[in-house]
């Protein structure tokens, strides 16, 4: 759709102006808009290919979210690479969130490539770009003329001091116990992404509904744009079917056979495993193909028709059985969870391990504890930050019985890992209580229905096995849906798997503790869910979560009291921030000496929090004492035995503690008059001293007098002034020269 001149549309949305422009930028795209909210601006474009891709069995949608550091006035911190590289996890998660929101509203039978690209142009560090990007993607599709059944919008909901806040600023989100994004219309929910600190089910349901009620101005603005721009939806004509006599006959034969046999084959017995269900579907395909060939249909045509008709027929029968008979292919009740198993302590050397199974979904999680300095450094449009809890999720081909190459972490793995990470985060101890960096790796060993929820449960178990003092155990479950096309009939399913995740369904994942929700992720294959469906799914998830937590408790009820003997030990304590420089020393000399001598890792925060990490308890204790000695306040009268580290003509410096010296004046070295310091003492010699005073500049003045530990040193009156030395009378002026006449080279 080509717009000759720039068009500007705006509205007030939650106290800030939302401005959408089109017609100026990216004019060769199918459609393009810029969306501005505050001073955050994104460019959203969409391109639809002209030709269909042959051989696909899915709608080819691509959603790309492009972070640009210039949007925040940042140059990449790497010395060598300044160009933005691989998308950050935040960029991937934003793209996935937008994809899950817009995908259900496309014509799923289309095979034309559609690519939505959202590029950040400016971020104001107040209005989060993800909501602006979602609005941009929905708007550009709504005015593109592509067959997309919008409009749709999204809003963020926070809760500060018990009050809901809509599109909260970054500052407000710091104190919010809820971070909810809901996408859809004022009546229908299509996508939910949420993190929460044990928010009650009823409160979450109310927050979702409240968020939807705030979408009206944005939806109205999109409709206004579509009308004023004169957009006409180009409805794609169904692909021309083969209407030859042979094809029509074959399709009729196939439909009749499927109507008579699919139900019987799928429900002639209980199919407990995924393999059995796959075999049943394979039997349907084989039976249909053989029947068609036996009735005179050419083998190629029989194969083509089988490929096209069997999967939809199976999905339709699975849905019909649930809606009309309340039956599931594996024989479970609609609210029944598959068999659950929990184990911990699998391997000796790992810091914490677990194995969680729900039916054929099996996830092993392994915890590794590290020092604070092992935290992950992050760089993005929101600036630099660190991350001390890291969850990585792996999904190898063997987990679903496939042989496929490992090509690194994909968007799906990043998304699933982030969801389980978000689920656990509210239950982690703060850094001062448990100053470790924590990495959890979840290995998906078998997958058939929500391995991300399996990794949430396994992570919780492994953390407790590692002795991480999480506040409560966290579990999760995926809730599904069976519905007809107009949503007049629907039923919610607990713990969905394989055949149940089809057209008219949903994947509604909810995690939490016994006391509330910590995360939600929803995507659906419908045109949107009603408030009633959302409420039932959340309440059903709560009931299932309690069952899962009971099984998890049977494996480990609370975090272990002790860490693994192979885990590093961290001792944390606070020092005066003004004394940090004394611990570090010039150019890091002192802290590096402690690290090398004690074989530890030391991290010091700006607020004075010190964390000493080491695998050797003796070395860690020595390092802690060393630091505490450096920053301790000396008092007059304290006695120390230390090494002479430096000598001047008027006195000697004695090391009281590593990195901290005091000076004993020559007049305070013995009960008699000492001629010069080096006549009594030597560098490296150990002597006993007492703090005489600490002057107003913080200098520590020492004395050796009156300390019996030095009697042996004085026994022969070593260094006594016989009247020919300098004594101590010139100490502050340095060495005295008797001959002050000028000297000349001859």
MARPA-875815 format. One record per residue (C-alpha): y, x, z; residue in one letter. Coordinates in steps of 0.1 Angstrom, whole numbers, plus 2048, in hexadecimal, padded with zeros to 3 digits. Layout:
BEGIN
YXZa...
# end
This chain:
BEGIN
800800800x8208117F4x840809807x8608137F4x877818812x87281F836x86D80084Cx873800871x8647E888Ax8687E98B0x8637D58D0x8677D98F5x8457E1904x8427E492Ax8667EF92Ex866809912x86D8068EDx8508088D5x85B8118B2x845811893x85181F872x84181F850x84A82882Cx85884A831x83C86283Ax81986982Ax82085180Cx80085A7FAx7EA84D816x7DD82A814x7F6823831x80983784Ax81E830868x830843884x82F8348A7x84783E8C1x8468358E6x85F8468FCx8628688EAx83D86A8E2x8378668BDx8178658A8x811863882x7F484C87Ax7E584B857x7C883A846x7B7841825x79C82C815x78783A7F9x7858277D8x76082B7D4x7438227EAx72A83C7F6x7078357EBx6E9838802x6FC831823x6EF81983Dx70F819852x73581484Dx744836847x76283785Fx772858869x78C85A885x79E87B88Bx7B78828A6x7CC8A189Fx7DC8B38BCx7FB8C78B3x8088DF8CDx82B8DE8BCx82D8BA8C9x8318C88ECx8458E78E2x8278FE8E9x81B91D8D6x7F69238DBx7F093C8F7x7D69518E5x7E39738DBx7D19738BAx7CD94E8B0x7EC9388AEx7DF91C898x7CF8FE8A9x7A99038A6x78B8ED8AFx7978CC8BEx7998CC8E3x7838B58F8x7A289F8FEx7A889C8D8x7838938D2x7838798EEx7A38698E1x7948678BEx7748578CBx78883E8E0x79B8338C1x77C8328ACx76A81C8C5x7888048C6x78D7FF8A0x76A802892x75D7DF89Bx7797CE887x76F7DD865x7587CD84Bx7387DF856x7297D9833x7437EF822x738811817x75B81E80Dx76783C822x78383483Ax79585084Bx7AF84B867x7C286A871x7DB86A88Ex7F1888892x80888E8B0x82B8968A7x83C8968C9x8318918EDx84A88B909x832893927x83986F933x82885791Bx804860914x7FD8668EFx7DB8558EFx7E98328F3x8038398D8x7E88468C1x7D28278C6x7F08108BEx7F78268A0x7D3824893x7D27FE897x7F47F9887x7ED80F868x7CC7FC862x7DD7DA867x7F77E184Bx7E07F5834x7D07D8821x7AE7E582Bx7957CA836x79A7CE85Bx79B7B0872x7B77BA88Ax7CF7BB89Ax7C57CF8B8x7D97E28D2x7D27F78F2x7E37FC913x7DD813931x7DB804953x7E0817973x7E280D998x7FB81D9AFx7FD8129D4x7E77F49CCx7FE7E79B0x7F47E898Bx80A7FD974x8097F994Fx80C818938x81382D957x82584E953x81486F95Ax82587097Bx81884D985x7F585697Ax7F5873993x7F485A9AFx7E083F99Ex7BC8369A8x7B5826986x7B8833963x7AE81694Cx7B3813926x7AA7F1918x7AC7E98F2x7A97C78E2x7BF7A88E1x7CC7928FDx7AB77E8FCx7907978F0x7867BA8FDx7797D38E4x77B7F48F5x77E800919x782823926x78782794Cx78683F969x78B83398Cx78883C9B1x76E8229BCx7818049AFx7707E39B8x7607CE99Dx7777B09A1x7967C79A1x78A7D8981x7847B796Fx7A77AC979x7B67CC96Dx7A67C994Bx7B37A5947x7D57B0953x7D67CC939x7CD7B491Dx7E979D926x8027B991Fx7F77BE8FBx8097A08EDx82A7B18E3x8177CC8CFx8007B48BEx81E79E8B4x8307BD8A6x8117C5891x8107A2883x8357A387Cx8317C3868x8147B5854x82779684Bx8487A7842x8377C282Ex8237A881Bx8027B7822x7E47A7812x7C17AF81Dx7AA7BA801x78A7AA80Bx76D7BD7FCx7567A97E6x7327AC7F1x71E7C57DDx7107B57BEx6EB7AD7C5x6D07B17ACx6CC78D7A0x6B0794788x69377C78Ax67D79879Ax6977A07B5x69D77C7BEx6787757C0x6727957D5x68E78C7EEx6817697F2x65E7767F9x66C790811x681777825x66475F828x64C77A834x66678784Dx66C76585Bx647760861x63E78386Ex65B79587Fx65978089Ex6337828A0x6337A889Cx6507AF8B4x6437988CFx61E7988CBx61C7B08E9x6337C3901x6417E38F1x6487F990Fx6528198FDx66A8218E1x64E8308CDx63B80F8CFx65A7FB8C4x6608138A7x63C80F89Dx6407E989Dx65F7EB887x64C803870x62F7EA86Ex6487CF864x6557E5848x6337EF83Cx6267CB83Ex6437BE82Ax6417D980Fx61B7D480Bx6207AE809x63A7B17EEx6257C97D9x6077B27DDx61C7967D0x6257A97B0x6467BA7BBx64C7DC7ADx6487F87C8x66C8057C4x67A7E27C7x6647DA7E5x66F7FA7F6x6947F37F0x6927CF7FDx67E7DB81Cx6997F4824x6B47DB821x6A57BD833x68E7C984Fx6A87D8867x6BF7BA867x6A17A386Bx6957B6889x6B77B6899x6BB791893x69978A8A3x6A07A08C1x6C178D8C7x6B176B8C1x6957728DAx6AF77C8F5x6C675F8EFx6AC7438EAx68E74F8FEx69D768917x68378190Ax6867A7904x66F7BB8EEx6647D190Cx65D7B3922x6797B993Bx68F79E94Ax6B379E93Dx6BF7AE95Ex6A27C6963x6A57EC963x68A802955x67581896Cx68B830980x68285398Cx69786D99Ex68E8919A8x6A28AF9B5x69B8D49BBx6888DA99Bx68F900998x69491A9B3x6AE9319A5x6C6916998x6E190B9B1x6D88E69AEx6C18D2997x6B58AF991x6A1899979x6AA875974x69585D95Fx69C839955x68082D93Ex67E847922x6A1854929x69D87593Cx6B988C946x6B78AD958x6D88BA968x6DD8DD975x6FB8E898Bx70A90A98Cx7249149A6x73F92E9A0x75F93C9AEx78092B9A9x78994498Fx76C937979x77F916973x78590D94Fx7A7914941x7B58F892Bx7D18F9912x7DE8DA900x7FC8C48FAx7FE8BD91Fx8028E2926x7EA8FA937x7D38F0953x7B28F8963x7928E4969x77B8EC986x7608D197Fx7508D495Ex7348BE950x7228C7930x70A8B091Fx6F08BA906x6DC8A48EEx6C28B78DBx6AE8A88BEx68D8A88D2x69C88F8EAx6988748D0x6798848BFx68D8938A2x68C8B5892x6B08BE88Ax6C58DE88Bx6DB8E58A9x6FE8E889Cx7128EA8BCx7228CF8D1x72C8B08BEx7448948C6x72987F8D5x71F89A8EEx7438A08F8x74887B8FDx729875912x72F894927x75388992Ex748867939x72F874952x74988E95Ex763872963x74985E977x74487A990x767887993x77486F9AEx7588799C5x75D89E9C4x76A8B19E3x78D8C09E0x7918E59D9x79A8EE9FCx77B8DDA0Ax7648EB9EFx7759079DCx75B90B9C1x75C90799Cx7408EF993x72E8ED972x7138D396Bx6FE8D494Cx6EB8B5943x6CE8BA92Cx6C289A91Bx69C89E919x69687B90Dx6AD860901x6A883A8FDx6C782890Ax6E583891Ax6DD85C922x70285F92Cx6FA84894Ax6DB85C950x6F087C951x70786C96Ax6EA865982x6DA88797Cx6FC898982x7008869A4x6DD8909AFx6E18B59A4x7038B89B6x6F48AC9D6x6D68C39D1x6EF8E09CDx7008D89EEx7208CC9DEx72F8B49F8x7368979E0x7428799F3x7288609E6x70C85E9CCx7178529AAx70183E991x70682C970x6F6813959x6FC805936x6FF7E0932x6F87D0910x6FE7AF8FFx6EC7978E7x70277F8D5x70476A8B5x71F76E89Bx7397568A9x7327618CEx72973D8D7x70974A8E5x70576B8F9x6F177B914x6F879B927x6DC7B592Ax6D67CF944x6CB7F2939x6CA7EF913x6B58048FDx6AE80A8D7x6A97E88C6x6C17D68DEx6E07EA8D2x6E67D88B1x6FF7C08A1x70F7A98BAx7097C18D7x71C7D88EDx7187F8901x72A7F2922x725810938x73080E95Dx72D829977x73582999Cx72A82B9C0x71E8119D8x7438099DFx7538089BCx757812998x75F83698Ex75D833968x75981A94Bx75381F926x74F80190Fx7497FE8EAx73D7DF8D8x72F7D38B6x7417B28B9x7647A68B1x76C7A88D7x75F79D8F8x76C78090Dx777785931x75877393Cx74178C92Ax7557A9939x75279B95Cx72D79595Ax7267B794Cx73A7C8968x7297B4983x7067B9973x70D7DE972x7157DE998x6F37CE9A0x6E17E798Ax6F4804999x6E97FB9BCx6C57FB9B1x6C981E9A1x6DA82C9BFx6BD8219D5x6A58359BFx6BD8539BFx6BF8529E5x6998559E7x69C8789D6x6BA8849EAx6D086EA00x6ED886A07x6F98A99FDx6E48C6A0Bx6F48D7A29x6EF8F9A1Ax6F59089F8x6D99199E5x6D493D9F0x6DB9479CCx6FD9369CBx71C94A9D2x72E9459F4x75393D9F4x768940A13x78A930A11x7A8933A28x7CD932A26x7E794EA29x80D94DA29x81794BA04x832965A0Bx81697EA13x8039799F2x8149989E3x8079ADA00x7E39A39F9x7E79A99D4x7FA9CA9D7x80D9DD9BDx7FD9D699Bx7E09C59ADx7D69E69BEx7CC9D79E0x7BA9B89D4x7A69CC9BAx79C9E59D5x78F9C89EAx77C9B99CDx76C9DA9C4x7639E49E7x7559C39F2x7469B79D1x7589959D2x76E9809BDx7909769CCx7A69599C1x7C89529D1x7DC9329CAx8029329CBx80191C9EAx7EE9389FDx7CA92B9F9x7B39499F8x7909469EBx7779639EFx75795F9DBx7399759DCx7139749DDx71298E9FAx71B97FA1Bx7249A0A2Bx73B9AAA0Ex74C988A0Fx75298AA34x7609ADA31x7789A1A15x784983A2Ax78B99AA48x79D9B3A32x7B4998A24x7BA988A46x7C29AAA54x7DB9B1A38x7EF991A3Fx7EB990A65x80A993A7Bx80A9B3A91x8159B1AB5x8239CCACCx8089DBAE2x7EB9D7ACAx7D59F6AC7x7C5A02AA7x7B0A20A9Cx7BAA2AA79x7BCA45A5Fx7DAA5CA5Ax7E4A54A36x805A65A32x81AA7EA44x83FA87A43x852AA1A57x85CA87A71x83CA73A75x81BA67A68x810A45A59x7F0A37A67x7DCA1CA55x7D89FFA6Dx7C69E9A55x7BF9ECA2Fx7E09ECA1Ex7F59EBA3Ex803A0AA4Fx819A12A6Dx82CA32A75x828A48A93x846A5EA99x840A82AA1x84FA7CAC3x834A61ACAx816A76AC1x80EA87AE2x819A8AB06x829AAAAFDx842AB4AE2x831AB9AC0x841AD1AA8x838AC0A88x820AA3A80x809ABAA6Bx805AD1A88x7F2AB6A9Bx7E4A9FA80x7D3AA2A5Fx7D2A89A42x7B3A73A45x7AFA79A6Ax7A7A5BA80x7BEA55A9Dx7C5A39AB6x7E7A2AAB7x7F9A0DAC9x8159F8ABAx834A01ACCx84B9E9ABAx8519D6A9Ax8759DBA8Fx88C9C1A80x8819CDA5Dx85D9C7A64x8549ECA67x8389F4A80x840A11A97x822A21AA9x81BA37AC6x7FDA4DACFx808A53AF3x7F6A45B10x7D5A3EAFDx7B7A50B0Cx7A5A50AEAx7BDA6CAE0x7B7A82AFEx79FA98AECx7BAA9FAD1x7D3AA9AECx7BBABEB01x7C6AE0AF3x7EAAD4AEEx7E6AD8AC9x807AD8AB6x81CADDAD4x83FAE9ACDx844B0CADBx869B0BAD4x868B1AAB1x861AFAA9Ex876ADDA95x868AC5AAFx872AA3AA8x898AA5AA9x89EAA3A84x884A89A7Ax89BA71A69x8ACA8CA54x88CA9BA45x884AC0A44x8A0AD7A50x8AAAF7A3Dx8B8B12A52x8C5B25A33x8DDB0DA22x8EDB28A0Bx8EBB219E6x8CEB319D4x8D1B419B2x8B8B4E999x8BCB73995x
# end
